[in-house]
Amino acid sequence: MTNFIPIFPLSIVVYPGEQLNLHIFEPRYKQLIKECFESQKPFGIPSVIDEKVNEMGTLVQIVEISKAYEDGKMDIKTEGLKIFRMLEPIHDLPDKQYGGAIVHYPDNQLQGKRVLMKPVIDGIRELHKMLNIDKDFKKEDDELWSYDVAHHAGLSLQEEYELLELLNELQRQEYLKRHLTKVLPVLAEMEMLKKKIKLNGHFKNLKGLSN
């Protein structure tokens, strides 16, 4: 399926099903949000990385305008719907301050193997434990898939975008698993180093070498 959508490029990655709150303050995007809300039409958020608008993004629906300010600024709640790929950006639209794009919605396998999610979830919880972070996934473990936990796995923006490019849940699960396998030992080593540094300067009860 191919169609035209207004686009709102942002330096973030949005995933299908994600709840995203935005503060709208630029005139062109105030116009975009106002028109999309009144017509009940979605808009696209392509990811901006290193000041470059990438071709992949997520279509989002405005759930509500939480607050409208006197100067036209808005706080809005949105929800990610599905992945798109930009085929042709359209920068100039008649009577519009914002741009748009012709997009295609690629097939996306949303469910993988439940058995592969357990080590991913366990790894993320271990990561949070090391970092003293308490996160509520707001779903039961057997309902979680990669999109639900990706933002909590310590990925860089580039890595989050690479995950967005993967259109099969099995590939996304393996991507997260490999990432955690790489990151967790590094964090564990850093934690040991911190403990050693804290011990430096303190009296130590060490046992001597036995003859």
C-alpha positions in Angstrom: 0.0 0.0 0.0 1.3 3.5 -1.0 -0.1 6.9 0.0 0.7 10.4 1.0 1.2 11.5 4.6 2.3 14.7 6.3 5.6 14.1 8.1 7.1 15.4 11.4 10.8 14.5 11.4 12.2 14.1 14.9 15.5 12.9 16.4 13.9 9.9 17.9 12.7 6.4 16.9 9.1 5.6 17.4 7.8 2.0 17.4 4.4 0.6 16.6 2.3 0.5 19.8 4.4 3.1 21.5 2.7 5.8 23.5 4.5 9.1 22.8 3.9 12.5 24.3 5.0 15.6 22.4 5.2 19.3 23.0 4.3 21.1 19.8 5.7 24.6 19.4 7.0 25.2 15.9 4.4 27.1 13.7 4.6 24.5 10.8 3.9 21.6 13.2 1.2 23.4 15.1 -0.5 23.6 11.7 0.2 19.9 11.0 -1.2 18.7 14.4 -4.2 21.0 14.2 -5.2 19.7 10.8 -4.5 16.0 11.5 -6.5 16.2 14.8 -9.5 17.9 13.1 -9.5 15.4 10.2 -8.6 12.5 12.5 -5.8 11.5 10.1 -2.4 10.1 11.2 1.0 11.6 10.4 4.5 10.1 10.0 7.6 10.5 12.2 10.7 9.6 10.2 13.9 9.4 12.3 16.5 12.1 12.1 20.0 11.0 12.8 23.1 13.2 12.4 20.8 15.9 10.9 19.7 13.5 8.2 16.1 12.5 7.7 16.0 8.7 7.2 13.6 6.8 5.0 12.1 4.7 7.7 9.6 5.9 10.3 6.4 5.2 12.1 2.9 6.3 11.3 1.3 7.8 14.5 -2.2 8.7 15.5 -3.1 11.6 17.7 -4.9 10.2 20.8 -5.6 13.5 22.4 -4.5 17.1 22.8 -3.7 17.2 26.5 -3.2 20.9 26.7 -3.6 23.9 24.3 -1.8 27.1 25.1 -2.9 30.6 24.2 0.0 31.0 21.8 -1.0 27.9 19.9 1.5 25.5 21.4 0.1 22.1 22.4 0.9 19.0 24.5 -0.3 16.0 22.7 -0.5 12.2 23.2 0.1 9.9 20.2 0.3 6.2 19.5 2.5 4.4 17.0 0.6 2.5 14.3 2.8 1.0 11.7 6.2 1.2 9.9 6.6 3.2 6.7 9.3 3.7 4.2 9.5 7.1 2.4 9.6 6.8 -1.3 9.5 10.5 -2.2 9.7 13.5 0.1 7.5 16.4 -0.8 8.8 19.6 0.7 6.4 22.2 -0.7 2.7 21.7 -0.3 0.0 24.3 -1.3 -1.0 26.4 1.7 1.0 24.2 4.1 4.0 25.2 6.2 4.9 21.5 6.7 6.1 18.9 4.3 5.0 15.4 3.5 6.0 12.2 1.7 4.7 9.4 -0.5 5.2 6.3 1.6 5.0 2.6 1.4 4.0 0.3 4.3 6.2 -2.8 4.2 5.0 -6.2 5.6 6.1 -6.5 9.2 6.0 -9.7 11.2 5.0 -8.6 14.7 5.2 -11.9 16.6 8.2 -14.1 17.0 9.0 -17.0 19.3 8.0 -16.6 22.9 11.0 -18.7 24.0 13.4 -16.1 22.5 11.8 -13.2 24.4 12.6 -14.6 27.9 16.4 -14.1 27.6 15.8 -10.7 26.2 13.5 -9.7 29.1 15.8 -11.3 31.7 18.8 -9.4 30.1 17.0 -6.1 30.2 16.0 -6.6 33.9 19.7 -7.5 34.7 20.8 -4.3 32.9 18.3 -2.2 34.9 19.4 -3.9 38.2 23.1 -3.0 37.4 22.0 0.6 36.7 19.6 0.9 39.7 16.7 1.5 37.4 13.1 0.5 38.1 11.0 0.2 34.9 7.4 -1.0 34.6 6.7 -2.5 31.1 3.0 -2.2 31.8 2.4 -5.6 30.3 2.8 -9.2 31.5 6.0 -10.9 30.3 4.1 -13.2 28.0 2.7 -10.2 26.2 6.0 -8.4 25.6 7.6 -8.3 22.2 10.7 -6.4 21.0 8.9 -3.1 20.3 7.7 -3.1 23.9 11.2 -3.3 25.4 13.5 -1.8 22.8 13.7 1.6 24.4 14.7 0.0 27.7 17.6 -2.0 26.4 20.2 0.8 26.4 20.4 1.1 22.6 21.9 4.1 20.9 19.7 6.2 18.6 21.4 4.5 15.6 20.8 1.1 17.1 17.2 1.9 17.7 16.9 2.8 14.1 18.6 -0.4 13.0 16.0 -2.3 15.0 13.2 -0.3 13.2 14.6 -1.4 9.8 14.1 -5.1 10.8 10.7 -6.2 9.6 10.7 -9.6 11.3 10.2 -10.1 15.0 12.7 -13.0 15.1 15.4 -10.7 13.7 14.5 -8.0 16.3 14.7 -10.5 19.1 18.1 -11.7 18.0 19.3 -8.1 17.6 18.3 -7.3 21.2 19.8 -10.6 22.5 23.1 -9.9 20.8 23.2 -6.3 22.1 22.6 -7.4 25.7 25.2 -10.2 25.4 27.7 -7.5 24.4 26.7 -4.8 26.9 26.1 -6.8 30.1 29.7 -8.1 30.6 31.0 -4.6 30.1 28.7 -3.2 32.7 29.6 -6.0 35.1 33.3 -5.3 34.7 32.6 -1.6 35.3 30.7 -2.5 38.5 33.7 -4.5 39.7 36.0 -1.6 38.9 33.8 0.8 40.9 33.9 -1.6 43.9 37.7 -1.8 43.7 38.1 2.0 43.6 35.8 2.4 46.6 38.0 0.0 48.6 41.2 2.0 47.8 42.4 3.9 50.9 40.4 1.8 53.3 41.8 -0.7 55.8 41.9 -4.1 54.3 41.9 -7.4 56.2 44.1 -9.5 53.9 45.5 -12.9 54.7 49.2 -13.5 54.2 50.8 -16.3 52.2 51.1 -19.5 54.2 54.5 -21.1 54.3 
